[in-house]
Amino acid sequence: MKKGSVFIWFIVVVAFISCDSGRVFEENRSFLNETWHKDSTLVFNVEITDTIAVYNIFLNNRITRQYEYSNLYLFVDTELPNKQQLRDTIECLLRNPAGKILGKGFGNVWSNKIPYRMHIRFPYSGNYKFTIEQAMRAEQLKYVLDAGIRIEKAKIK
């Protein structure tokens, strides 16, 4: 293969991998020693300028195969630009009834993109503050690698 065609092939592969045109915001936070402590909250500040677009919000998490529960309960607090606050309790199913891990993974690490709010419009332009905390009974939730939030523009059908 010629040097020029290798370079073009490299550019095409990089462009394909990095292409995520719908993503508005995505950030994940890792936990020390794969343990999410009950008092450890994740805070994400998201600047929204387009109040006409339709969005989907997802809650991300990565666990190891050793995660001992079939689900993960989360408290999600949202503070709108006008200081209005909302609170939701979300159950993230991580295993099916037979115990098989759900999501995408290979080997020991499994990722989940849990739908949180689908096909919504943000009512105000400005900063939205999302706070996520684990709501399980365990003080230390072991085998959780990271968690986060993803906001993307919804595909209109």
N, C-alpha and C positions, 0 to 999 in steps of 0.2 A: 504494500500500500504506500502511496506517495505521501510525503510530509503534508502537503496541502489538503489532501482528502482526510488524513488523520485529524488534522486541526478542525476541519469542517465537521466531521463526525463528533468530535469532542464538544464543539459548540452546540450542536443539535441535542446531544445527550444532556448537557448541563441545562440548556433551555427547557427541555422537556421535564427534567426532574424538578427544577426550581419554579416552574410555572404553576401558580396557584392564584389565578386571577380573581376568584371569588372571595378570598380571605381579606377581611378588614382588620382583624386583630387575632393574634394567637400567642399565648405565653403559658409556659408550664414551669412549675417550681419543683425542684428536687428536695427530697427529705433525707436528712442525715441518718445514716445507718438503716435506710429503708423503713423508717418508722415515722408515722404521722401522729404526733402528740395531739391530744385533745385541745390543748391551749394554743396550738399553732394555726393561725389563720392566714389565708392567702388573700392578698389585696391586689386588685387589678384596676387601673385607671384607664378608661377607654374614651377617646375623643370621637364623638359622633357629630358629623356635619350635615349628612344627608338624611333628612327626616321624611323623605318621600320614598326612598328605597325600602324594600322588604328584606328582612334579615332572618337568619337562623343562628341560634346560640347553642353551643355544645359544651359539655363538661368533659374534659379529658382526664384520663388517669392511666397509669401504667403500674401493673402489679407483677409479682413473680408467681410462679406456680404454687409456691408455699402459702400464699394468702389463704387464710383458713375459713373465710366466710363466703357465702354465695352472693352477697350484695355489699353495697357501700351506701350508707345514708349520709347525705350532705345537707348542711344549712347553707343557703345561698341568699345573701342580702344584696340588694341593689339600691344604690342611692342615685336618684336622678339629678340633673342639673338644678332643678327647682327645690332641691333638698327633700323631696318626698322619698320615703323609704318603703321598700317591699321586702318580705321575707318568705322564702319557700323552703320546704323540706322535700328533698329529692331522693328517691331510691334508685340507685344504679345497680342493675342486675349484672353480675359478673360471672355467674355460672348457671347452666340450665338445671332442671330438676334432677338430671342424672349425674350432675357434678362436673360436667365438661365445661372448661373455661370458655367464655364468650369473648368476642373481639378478635383482633388480629395479633398474631404472635408467632414466635418461632422459639423452640427450646423452652427456656425458663421465663421469658419476659412477654407479657401480653398487654396490648394497648386497647383502650376503649374510648370511643367518641360518643358520649351519651347525649341524645337530643334533650335540650332543656326548654327552650322556647323556639317554636318554629313559625315562620311566616309572620313576623311581627314588624311593626314600624316603631322606631324610637320617637316619642312625642315631642322631644325638645332637642335642639342642637346644643352641644356642650359636653362636659365631662360626666361620664357614668362611672360610678365606683362599684365594683363587684367584689364582695367578700365571701370567701368559701371556707367553711370549716367542716371537719368530719363530725358526724353526729352519731357515731357508733357508741356502744356502751363501754368499749375498751378505752382506757386512758392512753394506751400506746397501741396504735394500729400498725402491726408489723407487716412487712413485705409489700409496702406501698412505695414505689420508686418516686413517682411524681404525680402532680395533679395540676390542672389549669383550665383555661377557658379559651374557646375559639368562637369568633363572630365572623360570619361570612354573609355575603349577599345571597339571597335565595334565588333559585332559578325559577323564573316565572314560566308556567306552562300554558 
